[in-house]
Structures are given as C-alpha cells and as structure tokens.
Amino acid sequence: MPTAPQTTDELYQALQENDRRPFGRTRTVTAEELVDAAEQFAEPRPLVHALLELQEAYTYGSEPRKSPVVFARLLTLFDEQPDVFDERLRHLLFWRFKWVANALVALPEIPLTSLRQWLTEMRDRYEKAQLALQPCYGQAYRLAAHVGEDSDLAFELWAGRPRTQLSDCEACEICERALYHLAAGDDERALRAWEPVLAGKESCQEEPARSVSYALLPLLRTGRADEARALHLTGYRACRRNPSMSGEVGRHLEFCALTGNEARGLELLAENRNLFDEVDSPLDLLGFLTGVEVLLQRVEALGHGDLPAAGYAGRSRTVAGLRAEVRGRADDLAARFDARNGTTAHTDRRAARLDRAPLLDALELTLRTRRLDDVAPAAAPAAARTSAAVPESLPELILRARALDEQGHPDAVACWARLRTLVAAPGYAHPDDPAVGPLVRLRADLMDAEATTAGEKEEFDTAAALYEEAASRYDEAGAPGHAALARACALLPAGGLPGEPAAGAEARADALTAAHAALVRLHEESSGLAPYQEARLLRLRATALGMRLQESRNKEHIAPVLAEVELLLAFATRHDIAGQVSGAHLLRASTYAVSGDLPTAVTELDALLDLLRTQGPAWHLPRTLGLRGRVQLGLGDAEAAHADLTESLRLAADWPSGTGGTAHLHGDLAQACMRLGRPAEALRHLTRSAELELRHGSRTDAFCTYGNAAQLSLDLGRVEDCIALLDSLLAEPDIAAGEVDDRLVAQLRLSRARALHAGEDLKAATAEYAALAAESAGWDDDPASHAMIAAETAVLLAESGEFGRAREAADQALAAHARAPRYEQLSSCLRELARLQAERQGAEGLADALALLADAGRIADEARAAGHQVRGRDLDSALAYEHGRVNAYAREYETALTALDKALGLLGEPGPDQDQAGEWAECVRLAAVVEGRYLERTEPALARLDGAVARLTALGHTEETEPLTSLAARLRDEE
C-alpha cells in the first residue's frame, strides 16, 4: 500500500479496492495493513470493517490459523460496544461463527473438546440473540461427518430444520446433502440433490466449483461421461491455483487419473505447483495431496515413474520420487486428524481413493489430447507403425541403414536413430569390416541424416551447417560422391528463403537462382558419382527452380523447371531408380499446380498414382494423394479433396510418422471439412495437425495451428474447450519462459480473453484484456493491434460498469488509431460504450455517452475523407441509430426519434440484401417503440410499422417482419 489512509473515507475506499483483488498474499497483506491503519481512528466502526475484510482474506486465502484470532477481536468489540454493529454488521458477525468452526476443524492440533466447546459457544450466542439454531445444527453435522461418528443422527437434526437468514447459502447446503448421500454410496441420489448447483441455478463464492469436483466421479459411475467432461473444464478453471480450493484441484487431478488422462493430470499438477507451498490449511492440503498421489500412483503404474513431476519448490523430482514424498506427508496428516478425532475416518477415506480403479480407459477431456509418451522430455516422434526389424548385428545395421537411405526408404530413419544411440554410448567399438568402412564415414552418415531431419523441421541454417560438416567428414573417409551430395544439399537451404524471412520475394527468388547455378557447377565438377547420387543432384537442381517459381510466380520460370524435371526423369528412368522417377513426376505435377494449371496437375498426379500402385515406391503414395487433395481444393472440389486426403492419411499410417507430411495432411483435411460444412471434423484435424507439428519440433507452426483451432472452437460455441486449449498452450515451458515470439503469445492470450468474455467470466476477461492493452501500448511497430486490443478492453470495462477506465482505454485506442486507422472497429467500440453508459446510467450518463458518439462521428468523417470502403455497417447510419438508442435510454424521446428517422434516411429503402433489410427493420422497430409507446403517438407508429411490413413482405424478407408485426399487435391492444 503506497500510503496509509489518513481519513475514514480513504480507508473505506481502500477497503473497496482491496475487495476487488483476487484472494491471495497481495490481498491479505493489504488487509493486514488496513487493519493497522484503522486502529488510528477514534471511532471503532472502521476497525470493524477492516477486521471483517482481514478475516475474509484469511478464510479464502487458506490461512485457517489466523481467522479465529481476528474473529476473537471482532467478538470482543461486539461485547464491549454492541451499538457499533448495525444490522448488517451484526448479521456478518453471527454468520462468521461458522467460518471459525470450519477453520478450527481444519487444524489437527485443535483438540476435539475445543471444537465442541466452540459449537456450544456458537449455540449459546445464537440463543441469547434469539436466532434460530439451524446453522448451529449444520456445524454439528459437519463436525460429525469430519470425525466419522454419529453423522446420520446429526444429519437428520440439521436437514430436518427450516433454513434461516444465517443458514449457509442454498448451494452450500445442497452440496452437504449430496455429500451425505455420496458417503452412503448412493450416487444417483447425490446427483439429484446436486442438480440445481450443477445446472448453475444456485451458486456462491465456492459453488458450483466445490460441488463439481465431488460430482465428477459419480457422474462417470452413472454413465454421464459427457456431462463430467464439460463440468471438469468449467469446474477446474474456477479453482485452479487457488489455495482455498486445493482440495477441489486434487479431485480434478484424481478425475484425470481415472479417465486415461494422466498426461493432462501432470499438466494440471504443474500449473498448480504453487499449492504445495501456499496451502496453510492441513485439511485442504490433505485433500490436495491425496488427489496428487492418486495421479502419480497411476502414472507410475503405467511405467512412467521416471517422468519429471512438478512438486515442492527447491529441486526437481520424478513421478516416483514425488509420489513417495507426497505419500509420507499425506499419511502423516491423515494420522494426525485421526488421532485428534479418535477414529480412522481420514486414513480410511484416503485408502478408498487410492484403491479406486480407473473408471474409463480414455475420455477425451480437451481438444489437446496427449499421452504420457508425449510429455516425456525430448520425446522422439512415435512411429505410425512398427518399422521393419532393425538388425541386431552392428555391421548389418550399418549396411542396411545405407541401403535404405540410398532408396530413400523411410525405414532408414529408425536404423540411423539406433546407430546414433550406439555410437554415442560409452565404450562404442566400431566394426573392423572393410564393407562398413571407417568410423569417420559412419559419423558423416549420421550427421547427414541429422541434417535432413533439421531441414524437415525448417531449421535451414542448422541443416546447412550439418551438411557442410558431413561433407568434410566424407572427404576424410574417402567418399567423394557422398561429399558432393552433402555439399549440394547444403546449397539449397542456404539459398532458400526460409532462413531469411524478412527478405522480399524477389530477393529470395534471386537467392534460389544463385543456388541453382551453384548446384549445376557442383554437378559438372563432380566425377565418379553413383547413379542414385547423380539422380539426387538432378532432383536438387529441379527443386531449386521449383522453389524459385513458387516464390516469383513468374511464368518465365515455368519452362526451366520442367526442363530440369525432364533431365531427372530421363536419367532416373534409364537407371531404373524408382524413387527418383516418382519424384520427377511429383515435381512436374507441383510445377503445373504452382503455375495455376490445376487440371493438368490432376492429370499428372493420376498418372503418377497409377505408376506408384503398380511399380512403387509405395511410401510415395501418401504424399502424392496429399498433393492431389490440395489441388482438388484449388479446383473447388472439396468432396474429392476430402476423399484423397483421407486416403492419404490412411496410407501414411503404414509408414513411420512424417513420411507423408502427416501434420500438413490433417491441416488440409481441416480446410476440406470447413468447405463441406463440417466444422467439428475440421476442429479434430486442426488439433491433430498441431500436436504432430509440436512433436516434430515445429513449435511456432504448432502454436499457430492450435490458435486457429481455438478460434474455431470459439466460433462453434465450445467456449470451455477453447479456454482449456489455450490454458494448456500458455503453460508450455517455452511460452512461460518467454522464448516464443511475443506477438504470437499475445494472439493466443487475446483469443483466451475473448473466450473468457464469451463464457461470461468478465472478471478474468477484463484482467487479461487490461494486461494485453498495457503490453501492446509499447508496440511502436504495430499501433493497429494496440488500437484493436484497447478498444475491446474498453467495451469489456464498460460491460463491468467501469466507465471511467473504459474511457481511458478508449482514449488509448483513439491515440493508436491516429497512427494506424481502424475506422470500423473504433467506431463500433465508441458506439457500444455510449450505448452501455446510457443504458446503465440513463440521463446521468447522457453527456458522456454523447461525447463518445461525437468521437465516433469524427471517425466516420475521417473514414469518408480517406475514401475508406466500409465492409460492414455504414458508419453514418449506425451512428445515427446509436444516437436514437442513447437518447431513448436517457428519456430524450423527441431527440431519439429525430435521430432514428435520420438513420432510416441514410439507410434508404430496403433492398434484396438480407443484412441491410434486417438493419432497416430494427431501426423501424425502435422508432415505432419511441413514437408509439413513449411519445404515445400510436397512429403514426402503426402507420410506420404497417408500411415497413408491406415493403419487407414484397421483397421476401418475411423473417424480418415478425418483430414489427408483433409490436404493431401490442400497440393496437394498448389503444
């Protein structure tokens, strides 16, 4: 707190500001400081308010040891100066007897006799104050349920009594009733009791998140897996990282462990690592640790005990190591509670949770479904099938790897991977075999294979360096043909543009021209090449020119590509090199596709598919079908594209992952599905594509694809799926460490903020928007993005009723707009701000609302002067309509009607366009409401409506007439 409040008004203002903060150390420390500040004032009421705020911070900040101490001060003040407590403060005081009871139960060091004495104190106080005793019986039941004795009788004594003003909220009492039935083994009855809370009809500070966490497993046991999945997403988000809801987090971890989502469980565990150190409630900590242990036990049982696991701060741990530590701490906590209570209830409940078998083999919880193999450090991409057996004999393995590599066979990858492991192992002994050659030759082979992998990951500079190093080693090993080929491979990435993203297309095309010339020289200067090596050189020459065509789109560059392809095809055919024959046909088809001759490209691909099916190589089929699918998309035949791409994926499954560019195939299939009107299927392919890109190491591409998937899920109304996906991405270590492009991360966060807004979580959405607006203010190179973010932030703040902050954000957006105009977005933002302020504040907010509309008017003038072509609503007519609405909210009805008539004049008569007709009809409707209902000019209003209905009907806009007809009927009834 910068400075302590000097007046009571300042203190109350500071208390209000602190109340808006999330529970945690910042809020708690501030509350402690405000208590100190309140003690300086002679009047006691400010201190009462400060103590109440501090007790709330301790209660919901999971510090049960401190809550009773604060309450004792409040109780003393009440006893000494009862007149200080008005009706509201008195109600809060008696309400919080329950908070103290709950806090004491959570501390095993508090004797059972002390717990019962507190309940007696509570009952005596209630009786003295002539308050009904139902809340006292409620606390007695909670203690009995905690101890595990006499809970049936205690439940009946509580549940049979009518609720009072001091009873727990309806949602909390529903949860207690449901838990009683759950403990009795009656899942169905528990779920029936929970129904109002799970459906969102009853809620409070901790509900429905608390009930949701308990209901997950009963829902699974009763066959309602889809409902459990949906509630997991919403419920987990409401309690994550929250120390006062650590037990709920533990139950979500348990749910993951019992539904085949162990990898998600580890992800959520890492996200909640703070709870290991921040939970001060032993009872909450016991619940959390038990859930953690259920998860870790399951992961270890599946053979992944050596995976890293996020746990206590200070050092890294494996799953097995953390599980042992958690088990010891949780066992100790359970034993302490049981010793205090004189029962075995907590040890028994822990054992029951740990003994549960999985309820489902696999339940898809999120759009990002991952396995335990996927979360292993530096996990190698899993093969789509089991590759051909890798020879055990080292000489045989080396020779087989080289033979497969010569053919371009995908199984070579597994052989090189095995050899890389063997060579790197301590004590490796290289075979003394002339057929195998020296170790330096093998090291060159491995480096060459590593370079190929780097190139596939678009790490072009790395690939070029590795190829050059491999070439030097081949020279040393006396393998000049291999050295020449490695140097040729180094030329293409170095001359290609992926390594120079900032260069223009012309510069990149020039670089590829130079790369091709260098390849030709190298080819001419190299002698003694094996046929397959010479074919590869010819393939690289053709590829360089093909890449140049793709960059330049220059028709003069088509013929040189086709000429190089013919050289390759003739050579490969003469030497019977099937892989290069196929490659030549594929390059020719690609050339026609890039040049825009899609029908010829399809013809070429059809011929190539016939060739592959009869002569092979079979592993080229997925890529060829994939290209034909993309060409069919270009031709507008989404059905044919879908069929080709689906078949391509099916065939790609027969080969090691990556053979047919599987990630790209899923991405193309997503496009086909969208064109076919199958967005849910498209979403599945997008997420699959992204995860494959992630496994392949293409992290930026993966995050972009996942971002597209998140946006699509939001468009489909799957808000919680969208949020869960983005939460998972933003928790990735390289994103969290700031190693990913900040603009890409900002886009992911912006999508999350929009999803939170769509999910009506205004508090979280506002916080994210405000943070993004602050960060984007420093984007001097991109003021347009800042204008967009600040504008959206302003609208959200206005929706939350914070009109002052909304105006500040709008001013930021206007300042950025002055540098990079966003006419439509800023006009829409200002109009919406004006509407919200007038709607909420009426006449009081009219001046501010009109000032906002004046700004929107200036933007419309700027757009007109700049010749900007508006894509959506006309800015002037939309502004006039908003003037009508704003003045109507402020009860300036004559002004409102004038503005609406102006809007109708700007819109003109409706035409065949449905959107324009809908906007016109809405303007007529509002004008008729103002005219007929508020100005009581029924006849002109009816004439307006009847005329509009006739016009719209004649144009065939029958749907747009319905609200007008309904309004006319109501006006006639009111006459």
N, C-alpha and C positions, 0 to 999 in steps of 0.2 A: 504494500500500500504506500504510494508516494508520500502522502502527508496524512496525518491523523485528522479525522473530522473535528472541527472546532465548535460546531453548533449541533443541536439535535437534528435540525433539518439536514445538515450534511451527513450526519450519522444514518438517518433513515434512507437517504439517497444511496449511501454506500451499501447499506443492507440490501436494498433493491437490486443494485448492480451485482452484488455477490450472489444473490439468489438466482441470477440468470446464468451463472457459471456452472459447468458440469461438476458433479461431485468428484472430489479428489484432493490432493495435497494443496493445490493453489486455493481452492475454496475454503478448505479447513483452516489453513494458516491465516487467511484473510479474516475469517470468522473469529479466530482467537484474538487477532489484533483489534477487531471491532469491539470485542468484549472489554479489552483493556481501555479502549477509547471511551466506551460508555460509562465506565466507572468514574470518570472525571465530573460527570454531571450530577447536580444535587438531586434531581428528580429520578426516581427509580425505574419508571416505565421504559426509557430507552435501554436500560440494562436488561430488563426482562426480554425485550425484543432481541437484543444481541445474544443473550443466553439461549433463547429458543433457536436462533439461527445456528449457533455453535452446536447445539445438541443434534440438530438435523444433519449438519455436516459430519459429525462423528457417526451418527447412525447409518447414513447412506454412504459413508466413506469407509465402512468396515473397521471401525475402531470402538468395539463394544466396551472396552475397559474404561473409556473416558466419558461415555454417555451418562452413566449413572451419577458420576461426580457432578456434572453440570446440572442434572435434574435435581440433585440434592440442594444446590444453591437456589434453584427456582422454587422448590418446595419451602425452603426457609423464608424466602421473600414473601411467598403466599401466606405463610403462617403469621409473619410479622406485620405485613401490610396488605391484607386482602383487598382493600379498596383500590389498590393499583391495578388489579386484574379485572378488566371489564369482561363482558360475557364471552367475547371471542377468546381472550387470553385465558380465561378460566376453562373454557372448553379445550383449548390446546393443552393446558396443564394436565387435566384429567385424562385426556387422550393418551398422553405420553407416559402414563404409568405402564401401559402395555409395552412401549419401547424399552423401558428399563427392564421389565420382566424378560423380554426376549434377549436383551443384552446379557443379563445375568445367566440365563440358560446356556448361552454360547461360551461361557467361561468355565472350564472344568475345575478351576481352583476354587470356585464359589461353592460352599457346601450345600447339600440338598436342603438342610434345615434352613439355611439363609434364603433359598429360593422360596420355600413355603412361607417363611416369615414375611417376605415381600408381598406375596399374594394376599396374606392376611392383612397387611398394611393397606394394600390397594382396596380390599373389600371394606375395611373399616372406614377408609376415607370416602368411598362411594356411598356407604350407608349414612355417614354423617352429613354428606352433601345431598342426601335424598335422591341419589341417582340409581337407576335400575342396574341390576347386578349381572346382566347377560355378558358384558365384557369380562367381568371377573371369572365367570364360569368358562369363558373362552380361553383365558390364560391358564386356568386349571387344567383344561383338556390338553392344551399344547404341552404343558409340563408332563402330564401323564403319558402322552404319545412319545415325548422325548425319552422319558425314563423306560417306557415299555411295560408299565404296570397299570392295571385298572383303567385302561383307556376307554373301554366300552362304556362303563358307567359314566366316566367324565364326559364322554361324547354326548350321551343322552341328556345329561344335566345341562349341557350347553346348547345343543342343537334344538332342544325342545322349547327353548325360551324365545320370545319375540325379540327382534332387533331393536336397538335403541340408537339415539344420536351418537353415542360413544362406541357403538359396535364397530368392529373392523369393517372396511368397505365391503360391499356385496361381492366383489371379485375375490377378495382375500378369503372371505368366509366360504365361498364356493370352492376355492382351492382346498381349504382344510377339510371340507366334507368329502371332496373327491379323494383326497389322500387317505382318509379313513377307510373308504371303500377299497381303494387300491391296496392298502395294507392287509385288508381281509381277503384279497385275491379276486375281487370282483371287478375286472377291467371294464366290462360293459356298463355297470352302474356308475363307476367313476367317470367314464367318458360322458354319460348322460348328465351327470352333475356338472361337468366342466363345459358343457355345450355353450352356455351364454358367454363364457370368457373366451373360449377358443374361437367363437364366431365374432368376437370383437364388440359384443353388446355391453360388456362390463369390463372396466379397466381401472388402473390406478398407477401409482409410481412404479410398482414392481410387476404389475399384471398388464397384459397376459404373459409376459416373458417367463414368470415363475411357473405358471400352470403348464405352459407349452413344454418346458423342459421335462416336467414329470409325465406329460401325456404322450411323449414320443413313443416309448416302448409299448404302452397299452394299445396305441393305435396300430403298431406293427402286429402285435399279437392278435388283434381282432381283424386283420386283413385290410386295414386302411392305410396302405403304404404311401399312396399319393398324397393323402392329407398330411401324413407325418413328414414327408419330404417338404411340402410347402411350409409347414409350421416350423420346421428346422431352420429354413432360410430366414424367415421373419424373426423367429424367437432368438436365434443365435445373434443376429445383428443387434438386438435390443440389449444384450447382456455382455457382449464381448469386451474384454479389457476392464470390466467394471469390478473392482474388488468386492463390492457389496453383493455381487451376483456371481461370485466364483463357483458356488455350488451348482448354479444353473449351467455355467460353462462346462463344468465337469460332466454333467448329464448329456450335454451335446457331444462331448468327446466320446462318451460311452455309446451313444447312438451311432456315431461314425464307426466305432469298432465293431458293432454288432450288425452292420449292414454292408460289409465289404468295402467300406470307405476309409480304410486305415490311413491311406495317403492324405486324404483330406483331414483326418484327425490330427496327423502330425503337423499339417499346415496350420490348423487352428491352434494347436498347442504352442507353436512358435509365436503366433500372433498374441497369445495370452501369457507369454513368458513373465510379464510383469507381476502376475498374480502369485507366483511363488514367493515373492518378497513383499508384496504390498497388502496381502490379506492379514489383518490383525485379529480376525475372529477365528478362534480354534474350531468352532463348529462348521463355519463356512469352509475353512481350509480342509477339514476332514472330508467334506463332500467333494471338494475340488480334487484333492489328491486321490481319492478313490476312483473318480472318473478317469483321471490321468492313468492310474495303474491299470484299469480295465483296458484302455487303449494300448498301453505299452506291452501288457501281457499278450494281447492279441498279435501285435506286430512281431514280438519275439517268437511266439508260437508258429508264425508263418515263415520263420527262418531269417528274419531281418533284424536280429538283435544288435548287429554291428552298425546299423544306420545311425547317423547323428540325430540327437534329440535336444530340443530347446528346454532347458530346465533352470535350476538355480544359477544366479549370476556368479561369475568368478572363473569358471572353467568349462570347457566343452565336455559333453557326455554322449555316450551311445545310448540307444534304447535300453539295452540290458543294464547298463550302469545306472541310468536314471531310474529305471524301474526298481532296482534294489534300494536306492536311496528313498524313493517315494514310499515304498512298502514299509520300510522301517519307521518313517515319520508318521505315516497314517496309522500303522498298528499301535504306535505309542499314543497317538491322540485318542483312538477308539478305546484303548485300555484305560486312559485317564478319565474319560467320560463314564465308562462302565464302573470304574472304582468309585467315582463320585456318586453315581446313581444306585449302586448296589445291584446291578443287573448285567446281562451280557448283550443287551439290545444292539449297541453300536458295532460290537465285534461281529454279531450275527448278521446285521444288515450289510456290513462290508463284505462278509463272506458270500452272502447271497448275490451281491452284484458281481463279485469276481468269479463266481461259479457259472454265470449265465453263458449259455452257448449262443453263437451268432443266430440272429433271427432270420436273416436273409443273406444269401450268398453275395448278391450285388444289387444295390439300389442306387440308381443314378441320382445323386443329390444335386449336382450342379452341372452347368454346361461344360465345365472343365473337369472331366472325369480322368483321374490319374491313378496309376497303380504304384505299389511300393517300389517297383523297379525304377519308376520314373523319378523318384525323389532321391535316389542314390547319387552321391557326388560323382560328377563326370560320368554319368551312366552312358554307356555306348548305346547307339540306336539299336533297338531289338530287331532281329531279322524277322521278316514277314513269314518265312518258313525256315525249316532246318536245312541249312546248306548241305551240299554234298559232303560226305565224311572227309574230315581233314586228316591226311595221313599222319601216322604216329612217327614214322621214320623221318628224321630230320632231312637227310638228303632228298628223300622222296617228296617231302613237304616243299622244299625249296624249288625243286624241278616242277612240281605241279603248279605252284604259285606262278612261276614264269610262263608255263604253257597256257594257263588260264588267262593270264594278263595279255599274252600275245593275241588271243582270240577276242579280248575284250569281254570275257565272261564274268558276270557279276560274282561268281563264287570265289574269284581271286581275292576279293576283299577279306573274306574270312581267313584265307590262308596267310595273307600279309599280316593280319591282326595277330594271328597265332605266332608267326615268326617274330613280330615286333616284341611280343612278350618274352619269347625265349631268348632273343638276342640281348634284351635289357636285363635279364636275370643275372645275378652274380654267378661267376664261375662258368659262363657260357663257353662251350668248346666248339669251335667251328669245324665241320667235317673236312677231313683231308681227302677230298674227292675231286679229281680233275673235272668231272661233269658239273660239279657245283661251283667251282671257281673259288677265288679268294674271298675273305670276309669283306674287303672293301667293296667288292661287287655287290654282295648282299646288302650292305649298308646303303649303297647307291639305290638299289631296288626299293628298299624301304622308304628312303627319302623321296623317291619318285612317286611312290604310292601315297605318301603323306601330302605331297604337293597336289596331287589330283584331288584328294579329299578337301584340301584348303580351297582349291578352285571351285569345287562344287558348292562350298559354303560362301562363295563370293568374297573370300579373303585373298584378293588377287595379288596384292603386294607380297604377302607371305608365300603364296604359291610360286610366284616368280623367283623369289629368293631360294626356295627349296629346290626348284628345278635347276637353277644355276649351280647350287652346291652338289646336287646329284650328278650333273654333267661333269663336274671336276672329278668326282669320285669314279665315274665311269671311265674317264680318261686314265686315271691312275690304275684302274683294273684292266686296261687294255680292251675296252669295249667301245670303239669309236661310233658305231651305229647308234648305240643307246645314248651316248653323249650328245650326238647331233639331235636326236629326237627330244631329249630333255631340254636342250637349248631352244629348240623350236617351240616347245610348249611354253617356255619362259617368255618368248616374244609376244605371244598372244595376250596373256593377261597384262603385260607391261604396256602394250599398245592399245589395249581395250580401255573403254571408258569407265567401267565400274570403279576403278581405282581413283578416278578423277571426277567425282560427281558434280563439281562446280563448273566444269568445262562445258562450253556450248556444244550443240550437236555438230556444228561444222568442225570445231576443233577436234572433237572425238572422231569424226569421220576421217580427218586428216591423219590422226594417230593410227587408225586402222589401215589406212593406205600405206603408211610407212611400215607398219608391222608386216603387211603382206609382202612388200618389196623385200624386207629383211628375210622373210621365210623363203622366198624364191631364191635369193642369193645363197642362203644356207643350204637349200636343197641342191643347187647347182654345184656347190663346193664340196658336198659330202659324197664320198665314194664308198663302195662296199656295203651299201645298205641292204638289209634283208627285205624281201618284198613287202612284208607286213609293216616294216618301218617306213619304207618309201610311201606306202599307201597312207599311213598316218600323217606323213608330212603333206601329202596332197590334200588330205582331209582338213588339216590346219589351214592351208592356203585358201581353200574354198570357204572355210568357216570365217576367216578374217574378212573376206569380201562380203560374205553374207551378213556379218555384223555391221559392216560399213553401210550396206543397203538399208539395214534396219534403222540405223541412225539417220542417214541422209534422206531416205525416201526419194532419192534421185533416180529417175527412170534410166538414166545413162549408166547407172551402176548395176542394172539387172543382168545385162549380157555378160559382163566379166565374171559374175558369179556362176552363171550357167556354163560358161566355158571351162572354168576350173572344175565344176562338177562333172562335166563330160570327161575331162582328163582322169579324174579319180575313178569314175565308173568304168572307163575303158581299162585302166590299169588293174583295178580290183577284179574285173571280170576275167581278164587274161590270166591272172594268177590265182583265180578261184578263192578270193578272200571274202567269204560270205558277209562278214560283219561290215566291211567297207562298201560292198555292193549295196547293202541295205542303207548304210549311212549316206551314200551318194544319192539314192532315191529320196531319202528323207530331206536332205539339203535342197534338192531340186523342188520338192513339194513346198518346203518352207519358203523358198525364194518366190514362188508363184503366190503364196499366201501373203507375204510381206508386200509384194508389188501390187496387191489388190485383185489378182486374177484368181478368185476363190474357186470357181468351177473347175479350172484346170488343176488347181491344187488338190481338189477332191478326187479327180480322175487319177492323178499321180499316186495319191495315197491308196486308192482302191487297188491299183496295180501292185503297189508295194505290199499291201496286206495279203494279196494272193500269193506273192512270192514268198513272204515270210511263213505263211501257213504250209507251203509245200517244201521250201528249202531252208527256212530258218534264217538267222538265228531266232529262236522263239522269244528270247528276252527283249528283242526289239519290238515285239507286238504291243506291249502297254504304251510305250512312247508314241508309236505310230497311231494307235487308236486315239490316244490323247490329243495328238495334233489334229486328227480328223474331227474330233469333237469340237475343238476350238474353232476350226474353220466352219463347221456347221453352225456354230453360234454366230459367226460373222455373216453367214448367209441367212440368218434369221430362223433356222430350223432347230428350235430348242428341243423338240422331241428326238430328232436324230442325234443331236449333240448329247442329250441325256443318255441315250442308248449306248453310244460309242464310249462315253466317259465311264459309264457304269461297267461296261465290259472291260475297259482298260484297267480299272481298279481291281476287278475280279482276277484278271490275268497277272497283275502286278503282285498279287498275294502269293504267287508261285515262286517269287524271286526275293532275294534279300531286299530289305527296305531301302528305298531310294532309287531302285533300278529304273523305275518309270516315272520319277518325279512325283511320287505319290501325293505329297503336300499340294503341289500345283493341280493335280487331278481333282482333289477334293475342292480346291478353290474354284476351278472351272465348273465342277458339278453344282456348286452353290449358285453360280450365275445362271446355269441352265434351269435350276429349280425355281429361281426367282422369276425367270421369264415364263415359266409354266404355272406360275401362281401357287407354288408350293413352298412358302417361306419357312415353315417348320423344318422341312427336309433340308432346305438351304442352310439353316442355322446349324444343323448337325454336321454338315460338310465343312462349314466355316470353322467350327471349333476343332474338328478333326485335323483340318489343314494347319491350323495354328499350332496345335500341340506337336504335330510332326515337324513343323519348322523349328519349334523350340528344341526338340530332341536332336534335330540336325545341326543345331548351333546357330541358326539364322534368327537370332533373338529379336532384332528390330522388326523384321518381317512378321515374326510371330505376334509381337505386341500389336502391330498394325492390324493384322487379321483378326486377332481377338477383339480389338477395338471395334472393328466392323461387326463382329458377332454380337458384341454388347449393344451396339446401336440397333441392330436388327431385333434383338430380344426385347429391347425397349419399345420399338415400333409395334411388336406383336403383343404388347401389354404384359410381358413377362418381367415385371419390374424387379422382383426379388432375385430372379435368375441373373438379370443384368448387374445388380448391385453385388451379388455374391461373386460373379465372374471378375468384376473389376477389383473388388477387395482382394481376391486371390492374386491377381496380376500385380497390384500395387504393393503386395507383400513380398514379391520376388526379391531376392537379396540384392541383385544389381540395381533394381529400381530404388529400393530402400537406401542403398549406399550412394545414390546419386550418380551412377555410372551410365545411365541411359539418357539419351537426348531429352533435355528438359521440356521441349515443346511437345514431344510425343507423350511424355508423362503427364503434362498439363492437359492434353487432349483426353487422356484416359480419366483424369480427375474431373474434367468438365463433364464428360459423359456420366460419371458417377453422381456428380451434383445434380444433373438433370434427372437421373433416375430417382434419386432421393426426393426430389421435388415431385416427380410423378407419383411416388409412393407416399406423398403427403407427410414426409418427415421433414417439416420445414426447418426445424432447429438444426439438424445435421446438414441439410442442403445449404442453409444460409451460412453456416460456418465454413463449408467448403468453398462456396462462391466468394465469400469475403476474402478468404486466403488467396484464392486464384486471382481475384481482382487486384489485391495488393502486390502479388508477384508479377502479374502481367503489366503493371504500371511501369516496370523497368524495361519492358521490351521495346527499346527505341527503334529497333528494326521492324517491328510488327505492331504499329498502333491500332490497326484494324481489329486484330484479335483482342487487344485490350478493350477496345470500344464494345465489342460483342460481349465479352465477359462482364464488364462493368454494367452494361445495360441489363443483362439477365440478373445480375446481382441486385440491381435497383428494384426490379419487379418483385423479386423474392422478398426483399426487405419490406416493400410496401404491403405484400400479402401478409407479412407478420405484424403489420401495423407500425413499423418503424419508419415513419415518413421522413423524418429528419435525415437519417442515414441513407434512406432511399434517394433523397435529393442530392446528397453528397456523391453517391455512386453515379447518379445520372449526370452530374456535372463532370465527373471523370470521363464518362463515356463521351460526352459532348466535346471535351478537350481533345480526346483521341480522335474522334470523328473529324475534327477540324484538320487533322493531319492526314487521315485516310478515311474518306467518307464512307459511311454505312447508312445511307439515307433511309431505306425502308426499315431497317432494324431499330435505328434510333427513333424514328417517328412512331413506330409501333410501341416501343418502350415508354416514351413520354405520354402517349395517349393512354396506355394501360395504367401508368402511375396516376394520371389525372382521374381516371375512372375510379380506381381503388380509393383515392383520397376523398373524392366526392361521395362515393358510396358509403364509406365508413364515417365520415365527419359531417356530411350534409352541408348546410350553409356555412358552417365554421371553416370547412376546408375548401370552399369555393375559390377564394383568392389564389391559394397555392395551386389548385387544380388548373385554373385559367392561366397561371404563369407557365405551367408545364405545357399547356396546349399552345401558348404563344411560341414557346421554343419549337414545338412540333411544326408550327406554321412557318417559322423561319427555315426549318429543314426542308419543307415542301418547296419553298421559294428557291432555295439553293439547288435542289434537285432539278427544278424546272429550268433554272438558268444554265445549269451544267448539261442540259439535254439528256439527263438520266432516264433510261427506259425502265419503268417500274414493272416488276414481274408479277406482283400480287395486286392487292387493292390499290386503287388510285389514292394518292396521299391526300389530295384536297377533299375528296368526298368523304374519306374515312375521318378526316379531321372535323369536317362539318358535323358528321354523325356523332362524334365524341362530344363536341360542344353541346349537342342536343342531350346526350345522356347526362353529362356533368351538370348542366343547368337543371335538368329534371330532378336529379338527386338533391340539388340544393333548393328545390321548390320554386325555381325561377321558370315557370312553365311557359310564359309567353316567349321568353328568350329561347327556351328549348325548342319550341315549335318552329320558330323562325329558322333556327339552325338546321333542324331536320328537313324543312322544306328546301333549304339551300342544298343540303346533301342530295335530296331527290333530284333537284335540278342539275347538279353536277353529274349524277349517275346517268341521267337520261332515261328514256323509256327502256324497259327490259327487252332483251333480245333472246336469241336461242341459247346463249351460254348459260349453263345452269348456275355456276357460281355467281355471276353478275345478277341473275334473276333472284337468287337467294338473298344477296346483299340488299337489293332493291326492296324485296318483300319485307325484310326485317326493319328497314328504315320506315316503310309504310306502317308497319305494325306499331312501332314505338311512337310515331307521330299520332296515330289514332288513339293510343293509350293516353298521351298527354292531352290531346284535343278533346276526346270523349269523356275520359274519366276525371282528369284533374281540372280541366277548364270547363267541364260539363257542357260541351258543345256536341251533343250526341249526334245530331243530324249530319253536320259536316263530316264528323268522324266516320259515320256509317257510309256516307257517300264515297268517302276516300277508300274505305275498305272494299265496298262493292265494286267500285271501278277497278281497283287493283286485282281483285279476284277474277273479274272478266278478262282483263288483259293477260294475266298469267295462264288462265284456262285456255284461251285462244292459242297461246304459244306452246301448250302442252306441259306446262310446269304445274302439274296438279299437286305434287307433294308440297310445293311452296305455298299453295293456297290454304293449306289446312290450319295453320295458326291464325290466319286472317279471318277465315270463316268462323273459327271458334270464338275469336274476340268479338266479331260482329254479333254472334248469338248472345254473348254475355251482355253486351251493351244494350241489345234490344230487351233482354229480360229485366235490365235495371231501369228501363224507361218507366 
